[in-house]
Amino acid sequence: MNILFASLGCDKNLVDTEMMLGMLGKEGFSFTDDETQADIVIVNTCCFIHDAKEESVNTILEMAELKKTGRAKVLVVCGCLAQRYREEIQEEIPEVDCILGTTAFDQIVEAVKEVLEGKKIGMEHVADIDREPIYGKKRMLTTGGHYAYLKIAEGCDKNCTYCIIPKIRGKFRSVPMEVLVEEARELVEQGVKELILVAQETTLYGVDLYGEKSLPLLLDKLNEIPGLYWIRILYCYPEEITNELIKAIKRNEKVCHYLDIPIQHGSDTVLKRMGRRTTSGQLRETIAKLRQAIPDICLRTSLITGFPGETMDDHEIMMDFVDDMEFDRLGVFTYSLEEGTPAALLENQIEEEEKESRRERIMELQQEIAFEKAEAMVGRKLMVMIEGRLEEGVYVGRSYKDAPNVDGYVFVHTENNLMPGDFVPVVITGSHEYDLIGEVE
């Protein structure tokens, strides 16, 4: 039977999807991208912010139409939206046969088989959100095969006032180190050249299992894997970046000089209301320390505009912060009011139009910074991993400065015949907005 799989949301969700694909494939199910050929439809949902919820709901409704026409026999909804709004989904979308919570996706084969046998199982597959992380499942990669995400932990203990994740993903739980190293070896044997470490927060890895932050040791072990070229670290909370982590990034040649550090704001008053653990001054110190220790480090961050009570003075403080810090990569989200979070109860909620206006101002400033940084790369040599070919003699790739799907690209001119996953030295000859242009040396 053919399965149509819709995976929405973040890269952590994608890892869950790849494990489900692997489990289903092992049981003999086949997969299709064609809605008209789908016997079974599975939607792995997201609900982190309003836009993600809307996309998830619309996708479920679209797939429910396949059930109504009689083509699809089974509709399963899993992931964060399924965990958070399971009662509402069951009541309002009767076409949904089964709901899997965020910590129950390892039951996907059992659930699909039960529905095919005629059982209406609803919410029987919703497990304890604090259960041990699911691991050790053979994955079916969806990223092209030359890079893969390695989810090193589940859940979060930070409890930022705007965030619903702890209520739907549970407390912070690390995956045992030996399991991660084995999974990494298997991925490399399948052709993966770049491992991207992800979690709600990577910097606290190991505190629950080993009594101390163990990301540096994990980096040491991953760095020893033959055939692996790059290790990239995402989602490092700034207050947890230690001297030991910085040293580990420096001493392990496979670890990219790249960190994603979500800081969310530059104003101390807003940071405090957000429940963040850092001040503006501490953020500046951490960024300065990273740049001093690793001069070529590429720093990505994310910000939120329009948080309840954010004044124009707060906004201007954030503008000055962005101007001073000159981040290499920066994303900005407008504040999304999420029911069940402390921030949803705060006074002085800001109009959507004003949130968007403030977001645009920051992005315009960051655009100037990013374009200048891109121009400054002309004449530099970078190692580039090829993603694919655009046309004869022109390829697209990424440098260590570019995480997939969120950062820019390097457009490579060469007469050589290159394949996805190849690494080539490229001299940068120009730039176009966020992207670089170069020639193989």
Long-range contacts (C-beta under 8 A, 24 or more apart in sequence): 1-29, 1-30, 1-39, 1-40, 1-73, 1-116, 2-29, 2-30, 2-31, 2-32, 2-37, 2-38, 2-39, 2-40, 3-29, 3-30, 3-31, 3-32, 3-38, 3-39, 3-40, 3-41, 3-42, 4-31, 4-32, 4-33, 4-34, 4-35, 4-37, 4-38, 4-40, 4-41, 4-42, 4-63, 4-72, 5-31, 5-41, 5-42, 5-44, 6-41, 6-42, 6-43, 6-44, 6-59, 6-63, 7-44, 7-142, 8-43, 8-44, 8-45, 8-46, 8-52, 8-55, 8-56, 8-59, 8-79, 9-44, 9-45, 9-46, 9-48, 9-52, 9-56, 9-79, 9-80, 10-46, 10-48, 10-198, 11-149, 11-196, 11-198, 11-234, 11-405, 12-149, 12-151, 12-198, 12-199, 12-200, 13-44, 13-46, 13-79, 13-80, 14-142, 14-143, 14-149, 15-139, 15-149, 15-150, 15-151, 15-198, 16-44, 16-78, 16-79, 16-102, 16-105, 16-134, 17-44, 17-142, 18-139, 18-140, 18-141, 18-142, 19-105, 19-106, 19-134, 19-137, 19-138, 19-139, 20-44, 20-78, 20-105, 20-108, 21-139, 21-140, 21-142, 22-137, 22-138, 22-139, 22-140, 23-106, 23-108, 23-109, 23-137, 23-138, 24-108, 24-109, 24-112, 25-140, 26-138, 27-109, 29-112, 35-66, 35-71, 36-71, 38-66, 38-71, 38-72, 39-72, 39-73, 39-74, 40-72, 40-73, 40-74, 40-75, 40-76, 40-112, 40-116, 41-66, 41-67, 41-72, 41-74, 41-75, 41-76, 42-76, 42-77, 42-78, 42-108, 42-112, 43-75, 43-76, 43-77, 43-78, 43-79, 44-78, 44-79, 44-105, 45-77, 45-78, 45-79, 45-80, 45-81, 45-82, 46-79, 46-80, 46-81, 47-80, 47-81, 47-84, 47-85, 47-164, 47-168, 48-80, 48-163, 48-164, 48-165, 48-336, 49-333, 49-336, 49-338, 50-336, 50-337, 50-338, 51-336, 53-81, 56-81, 57-81, 60-89, 60-93, 60-96, 61-93, 64-93, 64-95, 64-96, 67-95, 68-95, 73-115, 73-116, 74-98, 74-112, 74-115, 74-116, 76-100, 76-108, 76-111, 76-112, 76-115, 78-102, 78-104, 78-105, 78-108, 79-105, 80-168, 80-169, 83-126, 83-129, 83-168, 83-169, 84-164, 84-167, 84-168, 86-123, 86-126, 87-123, 90-122, 90-123, 97-121, 98-122, 98-124, 98-125, 99-123, 99-125, 99-126, 100-125, 100-126, 101-125, 101-126, 101-127, 101-129, 102-129, 102-168, 102-169, 102-170, 103-127, 103-128, 103-129, 103-130, 103-131, 103-134, 103-154, 103-170, 105-134, 106-134, 106-137, 128-170, 129-155, 129-167, 129-168, 129-169, 129-170, 130-155, 130-170, 130-171, 130-173, 131-170, 132-173, 133-173, 133-174, 133-175, 135-175, 135-176, 135-179, 135-183, 136-179, 136-183, 138-186, 139-187, 141-187, 141-190, 141-192, 143-404, 144-387, 144-420, 145-190, 145-191, 145-192, 145-420, 145-421, 146-191, 146-192, 146-193, 146-194, 146-385, 146-387, 146-420, 146-421, 147-192, 147-193, 147-194, 147-195, 147-196, 147-230, 147-385, 147-404, 148-187, 148-192, 148-194, 148-195, 148-196, 149-195, 149-196, 149-197, 149-198, 150-180, 150-183, 150-184, 150-187, 150-195, 150-196, 150-197, 150-198, 151-175, 151-198, 151-199, 152-180, 152-197, 152-198, 152-199, 152-202, 152-205, 152-215, 152-218, 153-199, 153-200, 153-201, 153-202, 153-204, 153-205, 154-199, 154-200, 155-200, 156-200, 156-201, 157-204, 158-200, 158-201, 158-237, 158-275, 158-277, 159-275, 160-264, 160-274, 160-275, 160-276, 161-273, 161-274, 161-275, 161-341, 161-342, 161-343, 161-346, 162-274, 162-275, 162-304, 162-307, 162-335, 162-336, 162-338, 162-341, 162-343, 163-338, 163-341, 164-338, 164-340, 164-341, 165-200, 167-340, 169-200, 172-200, 172-201, 172-204, 172-207, 172-208, 173-208, 174-204, 174-205, 174-206, 174-207, 174-208, 174-209, 174-210, 174-214, 176-209, 177-206, 177-209, 177-210, 177-214, 177-217, 177-218, 177-221, 180-218, 180-222, 181-218, 181-221, 181-222, 181-225, 184-222, 184-225, 184-228, 185-225, 188-225, 188-226, 188-227, 188-228, 189-227, 191-421, 192-228, 193-227, 193-228, 193-229, 193-230, 193-385, 193-421, 193-423, 194-228, 194-229, 194-230, 194-231, 194-232, 194-385, 195-222, 195-228, 195-230, 195-231, 195-232, 196-232, 196-234, 196-403, 196-404, 197-231, 197-232, 197-233, 197-234, 198-234, 198-235, 199-235, 200-235, 201-235, 201-236, 201-237, 201-240, 202-233, 202-234, 202-235, 202-236, 203-235, 203-236, 203-237, 203-240, 203-241, 203-242, 203-245, 204-237, 204-240, 213-240, 213-242, 213-244, 213-245, 215-245, 215-248, 216-242, 216-244, 216-245, 216-247, 216-248, 217-248, 219-248, 219-249, 219-252, 219-255, 220-248, 220-251, 220-252, 222-252, 222-254, 223-252, 223-253, 223-254, 223-255, 228-254, 229-254, 229-385, 229-423, 230-254, 230-255, 230-256, 230-385, 230-400, 231-255, 231-256, 232-256, 232-258, 232-400, 232-403, 233-258, 233-259, 233-260, 234-260, 234-403, 235-260, 235-262, 236-260, 236-261, 237-261, 237-262, 237-277, 238-263, 238-278, 238-282, 238-283, 238-286, 238-287, 239-277, 239-278, 239-282, 239-286, 241-286, 241-290, 246-289, 246-290, 246-293, 246-294, 249-294, 249-297, 250-293, 250-294, 256-298, 256-400, 257-294, 257-296, 257-297, 257-298, 257-400, 258-297, 258-298, 258-299, 258-300, 258-400, 258-401, 258-403, 259-290, 259-297, 259-298, 259-299, 259-300, 260-300, 260-301, 260-403, 261-286, 261-287, 261-299, 261-300, 261-301, 262-301, 262-302, 263-301, 263-302, 263-303, 264-302, 264-303, 264-304, 265-303, 265-304, 265-307, 265-314, 265-318, 266-303, 266-317, 266-318, 266-320, 266-321, 266-322, 267-310, 267-313, 267-314, 267-315, 267-317, 267-318, 267-321, 269-309, 269-314, 270-307, 270-309, 270-310, 270-314, 270-318, 273-307, 273-308, 273-309, 273-343, 273-346, 274-304, 274-307, 274-343, 275-342, 280-317, 280-321, 283-321, 284-324, 284-325, 287-325, 298-328, 298-329, 298-400, 298-401, 299-325, 299-327, 299-328, 299-329, 300-327, 300-328, 300-329, 300-330, 300-331, 300-403, 300-406, 300-407, 301-327, 301-329, 301-330, 301-331, 302-330, 302-331, 302-332, 302-333, 303-330, 303-331, 303-332, 303-333, 303-362, 304-332, 304-333, 304-334, 304-335, 305-332, 305-333, 305-334, 305-335, 305-355, 305-358, 305-359, 305-362, 306-334, 306-335, 306-350, 306-352, 306-354, 306-355, 306-356, 306-358, 306-359, 307-335, 307-343, 307-350, 308-335, 308-343, 308-346, 308-347, 308-348, 308-349, 308-350, 309-346, 309-347, 309-348, 310-335, 310-350, 310-358, 315-358, 315-361, 318-362, 319-361, 319-362, 319-365, 322-362, 322-365, 322-366, 322-369, 323-365, 323-369, 326-369, 326-373, 327-366, 327-369, 328-370, 328-373, 328-401, 329-370, 329-401, 329-403, 329-406, 329-407, 330-362, 330-366, 330-369, 330-370, 331-406, 332-359, 332-362, 332-363, 332-366, 333-359, 334-358, 334-359, 367-433, 370-433, 370-434, 371-431, 371-433, 371-434, 374-408, 374-431, 374-432, 374-433, 374-434, 374-435, 374-436, 375-431, 377-428, 377-431, 377-436, 378-428, 378-429, 378-430, 378-431, 379-427, 379-428, 380-427, 380-428, 381-425, 381-426, 381-427, 381-428, 381-441, 382-410, 382-425, 382-426, 382-428, 382-436, 382-438, 383-423, 383-424, 383-425, 383-426, 384-410, 384-412, 384-423, 384-424, 384-425, 384-426, 384-438, 385-421, 385-422, 385-423, 386-412, 386-418, 386-419, 386-420, 386-421, 386-422, 386-423, 386-424, 387-420, 388-420, 389-418, 397-424, 397-426, 399-426, 399-436, 407-434, 408-433, 408-434, 408-435, 408-436, 409-435, 409-436, 410-435, 410-436, 410-437, 410-438, 411-435, 411-436, 411-437, 411-438, 412-438, 412-439, 412-440, 413-437, 413-438, 413-439, 413-440, 414-439, 414-440, 416-440
